[in-house]
Structure formats: structure tokens, C-alpha cells
Amino acid sequence: MIDFYYWPTPNGHKISIALEEMELEYAVKPINILTGEQHTPEFIAISPNNRVPAIVDHDGPDGNPHAVFESGAILLYLAQKYDKFWPADPVEQSLVTQWLFFQCANVGPMFGQCGYFNGYAAERIEHGINRYCGETKRLYGLIDRRLGEHEYLAGEKYSLADMATFPWMIEKQQKFHGIDVTEFPNVQRWLAAINSRPGAQRGLQVMAKDLKIGNPTEEAREAFFGRN
């Protein structure tokens, strides 16, 4: 059994989608990041950077419980342990890893900062909006070019890289980031293909009613952004 420490954020959705796509048994352990539950000592013992998602695999290496934090690391752990969505070919493995790391190093941080300055910041800061939302649009263009050459990000097969990137580019996130997706037809095609997957849809529905975008209360802003 896998304990899944989660809140319905794009990074959280990466793992809920993977768990559903891999058809693994898991128990959701909600961590309400809007009320500060990510700052408890109990959660920090599992996720030292006090961020969701995280997992505890109760059947980890040598049969012992094993905690994993960081969404990209969780994806790799699950894929390699259960041999699902992990290609046997070393070149394909490398491509999946490259595009997964691309998401973790570029899409997540840049899109996240765009969302902060465009929707969560207490005051409007034009430089932040221009910097990060401009970079978000540039990354959309890069991804669109890649998807003009290949069916999926890592090649012709759906992979961890797609599971990781997709939640950051769904319709709710496009609106939040000020993106007109019609400018990116290859992204549109790719989004439609993943949206048609039952596992992806099930993953997006985990605690979907709790997803909040924009206009946070002062208490939620302090819990989410204000702690040292």
C-alpha cells in the first residue's frame, strides 16, 4: 500500500495521474496547504521541503516503509519499481528522463511563478508578470515545436514526461497563466490525447472539489507563502 500525501495542485496531479495510470493501490492523505498542514513536523519528516506531493511506500526496499518526496523522484521511483511506463531501451529511458527533468526544472518553476505574480501576489508587480509569464509563453512555444515533431514529449509513446507536464497545461492553468492555447495547435492535439485517457481523468478528479485557483484569503496566502 502507498500512502499518498496530496493536495490537488499541478504537482500533486502528476502523482495522482501516475498512480491511476499504473493501477496501483494507494490511500490519499490530504495535506491542506491553504491551512498550513504542510508545515507540521510529521509531514516534514516525510517531505523535508514541506511540499506536496510525497509518498510512503509501505512495501519499500527490503520490505521496509520508504518515503519519497519531490514529484519527479516519485515518478521515477514508481515507474522503476513497478516496471510501468519505464522503457527498456536506454535511449528511450534517457529521453524520458530528459523531458521529465525539463518539466521539473523549467515548466514547474516558471509556470508556478507566473501563477504567483498573475494571481496570488498581494499586489500587482508588472516586472514579475512580464518576466515569468513571458517565459511561460516561451516554454509553450518550445513544447509546441517538440510536439510538432513527435506524438509525445519523449517520442512516440506516452511517458512520465507527459504525466508530469500535462497538469501544468490543462485548461484551468491556461487561464491562470494568461495563455491562449489556440496559438499552440500541437499542444492542443497533445492535451486532447491525454484528456482522452481514463487514467489521466481519474487522476485529475482526486479531490478536485478542493482545487482553488486565484484570489486566496490572507490566511491562505500566509500559510502557503509566508512561512520560513
Backbone torsions as a table, in degrees:
resi	resn	phi	psi	omega
1	MET	NA	141.3	178.6
2	ILE	-112.4	124.1	170.0
3	ASP	-85.5	127.2	-173.4
4	PHE	-114.1	105.6	-179.6
5	TYR	-87.6	118.7	-157.4
6	TYR	-151.6	148.8	161.7
7	TRP	-141.6	148.1	-171.9
8	PRO	-75.3	70.5	173.2
9	THR	-105.2	169.5	175.8
10	PRO	-56.4	-42.7	177.9
11	ASN	-66.4	-37.1	174.6
12	GLY	-62.5	-41.4	179.9
13	HIS	-63.9	-30.2	176.8
14	LYS	-53.9	-43.3	-174.7
15	ILE	-83.1	-37.7	177.6
16	SER	-62.6	-38.2	176.7
17	ILE	-65.4	-45.3	-179.7
18	ALA	-61.9	-44.0	179.4
19	LEU	-60.4	-40.3	178.7
20	GLU	-71.6	-43.2	-180.0
21	GLU	-63.0	-36.3	-179.7
22	MET	-85.2	-5.0	178.5
23	GLU	56.6	48.9	179.8
24	LEU	-98.3	152.6	178.1
25	GLU	-84.8	128.7	-178.8
26	TYR	-150.1	158.4	176.4
27	ALA	-120.3	125.5	179.8
28	VAL	-76.4	129.5	174.9
29	LYS	-116.6	92.7	-175.0
30	PRO	-61.6	135.6	173.2
31	ILE	-122.0	102.3	-175.1
32	ASN	-77.0	100.5	-177.1
33	ILE	-73.9	-11.4	178.7
34	LEU	-85.4	-13.9	176.5
35	THR	-115.1	4.6	173.1
36	GLY	90.6	13.8	-178.2
37	GLU	-65.0	-18.7	178.9
38	GLN	-71.7	-10.4	-177.1
39	HIS	-98.0	5.2	-179.2
40	THR	-74.6	147.8	177.9
41	PRO	-57.5	-34.2	-178.8
42	GLU	-64.4	-41.0	179.8
43	PHE	-75.7	-37.8	179.8
44	ILE	-63.8	-28.1	175.5
45	ALA	-63.7	-26.2	178.4
46	ILE	-93.6	-41.7	-177.5
47	SER	-125.1	91.1	-171.9
48	PRO	-57.3	-26.2	179.5
49	ASN	-90.2	12.8	-179.8
50	ASN	43.7	49.4	176.7
51	ARG	-128.2	144.1	168.5
52	VAL	-89.7	152.1	3.9
53	PRO	-91.3	169.5	170.0
54	ALA	-151.8	161.4	176.2
55	ILE	-134.4	157.3	164.2
56	VAL	-125.0	116.0	177.0
57	ASP	-91.3	111.2	-176.7
58	HIS	-75.7	-7.4	173.5
59	ASP	-120.5	56.8	-177.1
60	GLY	-79.2	-163.0	179.8
61	PRO	-54.8	134.4	-178.1
62	ASP	60.7	20.8	177.5
63	GLY	79.0	7.9	-179.0
64	ASN	-96.8	151.1	175.0
65	PRO	-59.1	140.3	-177.2
66	HIS	-138.1	123.0	179.4
67	ALA	-93.8	141.2	176.7
68	VAL	-134.2	127.4	172.9
69	PHE	-117.6	170.5	-172.4
70	GLU	75.9	119.1	-171.0
71	SER	-60.5	-39.8	178.7
72	GLY	-64.3	-40.9	178.4
73	ALA	-65.1	-37.3	177.9
74	ILE	-63.8	-44.8	179.2
75	LEU	-58.8	-46.1	179.8
76	LEU	-64.9	-40.9	179.5
77	TYR	-59.6	-48.7	-177.7
78	LEU	-65.6	-45.6	-177.4
79	ALA	-63.0	-42.4	-177.3
80	GLN	-75.0	-38.5	-180.0
81	LYS	-65.9	-45.2	-174.0
82	TYR	-97.1	0.5	178.4
83	ASP	53.4	48.9	178.2
84	LYS	-127.7	132.0	-177.4
85	PHE	58.3	30.0	176.7
86	TRP	-125.6	103.6	-173.8
87	PRO	-65.7	151.6	178.3
88	ALA	-79.1	-29.7	-176.1
89	ASP	-73.8	129.6	-178.0
90	PRO	-61.4	-34.9	178.3
91	VAL	-66.2	-43.7	178.3
92	GLU	-64.9	-39.1	175.9
93	GLN	-58.7	-44.1	-179.3
94	SER	-63.1	-42.0	179.6
95	LEU	-64.7	-43.3	177.2
96	VAL	-59.8	-45.2	-178.5
97	THR	-64.5	-41.9	179.8
98	GLN	-60.3	-47.3	-176.3
99	TRP	-76.2	-26.3	171.8
100	LEU	-67.4	-45.1	178.6
101	PHE	-66.8	-33.3	174.6
102	PHE	-57.9	-44.3	178.5
103	GLN	-63.6	-47.3	-175.7
104	CYS	-65.9	-34.6	-175.0
105	ALA	-91.6	-21.6	-173.7
106	ASN	-123.3	-61.4	-174.7
107	VAL	-61.4	-52.1	-178.3
108	GLY	-59.5	-55.2	-178.4
109	PRO	-62.9	-44.6	-176.9
110	MET	-70.6	-44.8	178.9
111	PHE	-65.3	-37.2	178.8
112	GLY	-63.8	-42.3	177.9
113	GLN	-68.4	-37.0	175.1
114	CYS	-59.1	-46.1	178.7
115	GLY	-62.5	-38.6	179.4
116	TYR	-63.2	-53.3	-176.4
117	PHE	-70.3	-28.2	-176.8
118	ASN	-87.4	-18.0	-174.5
119	GLY	-141.9	-27.6	-173.1
120	TYR	-104.9	-25.2	-176.0
121	ALA	-61.2	141.6	-177.8
122	ALA	-66.4	-25.9	176.5
123	GLU	-133.3	155.8	-178.3
124	ARG	-80.4	122.7	-179.1
125	ILE	-119.8	102.3	-172.2
126	GLU	-61.7	-38.5	-179.1
127	HIS	-61.3	-43.0	178.3
128	GLY	-63.3	-42.9	178.8
129	ILE	-62.6	-48.5	-178.2
130	ASN	-62.9	-42.3	-177.1
131	ARG	-65.3	-54.4	-170.6
132	TYR	-84.3	-36.3	177.6
133	CYS	-74.1	-29.6	172.3
134	GLY	-64.7	-41.6	177.7
135	GLU	-67.7	-35.7	176.2
136	THR	-59.8	-44.7	179.7
137	LYS	-66.3	-36.5	177.3
138	ARG	-62.2	-42.2	179.8
139	LEU	-66.6	-35.7	172.9
140	TYR	-57.2	-43.4	179.7
141	GLY	-63.9	-41.7	177.9
142	LEU	-61.7	-47.3	179.7
143	ILE	-63.6	-39.6	178.9
144	ASP	-61.2	-41.5	177.9
145	ARG	-64.0	-44.0	178.7
146	ARG	-59.2	-43.8	-177.9
147	LEU	-75.7	-11.8	170.4
148	GLY	-76.6	-17.6	-178.6
149	GLU	-103.8	-24.0	-176.1
150	HIS	-139.8	154.3	-179.5
151	GLU	-64.2	-40.9	-178.4
152	TYR	-131.0	173.9	-172.3
153	LEU	-62.5	-41.1	-176.6
154	ALA	-94.7	7.8	-179.7
155	GLY	140.9	-135.3	-174.5
156	GLU	-100.0	2.4	-179.3
157	LYS	-121.1	140.9	172.8
158	TYR	-60.1	135.5	-172.1
159	SER	-145.2	-179.2	174.5
160	LEU	-55.4	-34.3	-179.0
161	ALA	-62.5	-38.1	178.2
162	ASP	-71.2	-42.0	177.6
163	MET	-58.8	-36.8	-177.5
164	ALA	-74.2	-36.1	-172.3
165	THR	-88.9	-36.5	-175.7
166	PHE	-50.9	-48.2	-175.6
167	PRO	-63.4	-22.8	178.4
168	TRP	-80.1	-6.6	-173.1
169	MET	-125.9	9.3	177.3
170	ILE	-68.3	170.6	-170.8
171	GLU	-56.9	-42.5	179.7
172	LYS	-59.7	-40.0	-179.7
173	GLN	-72.0	-36.1	176.5
174	GLN	-56.4	-46.6	-179.6
175	LYS	-64.2	-41.1	-179.2
176	PHE	-63.8	-34.2	-176.8
177	HIS	-96.2	2.1	178.0
178	GLY	69.2	35.8	-177.8
179	ILE	-101.0	131.3	169.6
180	ASP	-97.3	100.3	-171.9
181	VAL	-68.2	-15.4	177.6
182	THR	-64.9	-17.0	175.3
183	GLU	-74.3	-9.5	-173.5
184	PHE	-129.7	75.3	-172.3
185	PRO	-62.3	-31.6	178.9
186	ASN	-71.3	-35.3	173.3
187	VAL	-63.7	-42.8	177.5
188	GLN	-56.7	-46.3	-179.6
189	ARG	-61.0	-44.7	-179.4
190	TRP	-65.1	-44.1	177.7
191	LEU	-60.0	-42.5	179.4
192	ALA	-63.1	-40.0	179.8
193	ALA	-63.0	-43.5	-179.1
194	ILE	-73.4	-37.3	177.0
195	ASN	-59.1	-26.2	-178.8
196	SER	-80.5	-6.5	-178.9
197	ARG	-84.0	123.5	-179.6
198	PRO	-57.5	-38.4	-179.4
199	GLY	-63.5	-40.9	178.2
200	ALA	-64.7	-41.6	179.2
201	GLN	-65.0	-41.7	177.7
202	ARG	-62.7	-40.7	179.8
203	GLY	-62.5	-39.9	179.5
204	LEU	-67.9	-23.5	-176.1
205	GLN	-86.0	-7.0	-179.7
206	VAL	-67.1	113.4	-179.0
207	MET	57.3	32.0	-176.2
208	ALA	-59.5	-30.9	-178.5
209	LYS	-65.4	-18.1	-178.2
210	ASP	-92.4	-2.2	-178.5
211	LEU	-71.7	124.7	178.5
212	LYS	-121.1	131.9	177.0
213	ILE	-130.2	123.3	174.9
214	GLY	81.3	160.0	174.1
215	ASN	49.7	54.6	178.2
216	PRO	-72.9	154.6	173.0
217	THR	-71.6	164.3	177.3
218	GLU	-61.5	-36.5	179.7
219	GLU	-65.3	-42.5	179.1
220	ALA	-67.0	-38.7	179.3
221	ARG	-63.7	-40.7	178.8
222	GLU	-65.8	-42.9	180.0
223	ALA	-64.7	-38.9	-173.5
224	PHE	-84.2	-39.6	-172.6
225	PHE	-115.8	-17.5	-165.8
226	GLY	-95.6	-8.0	-177.1
227	ARG	-83.0	145.4	173.8
228	ASN	-78.1	NA	NA
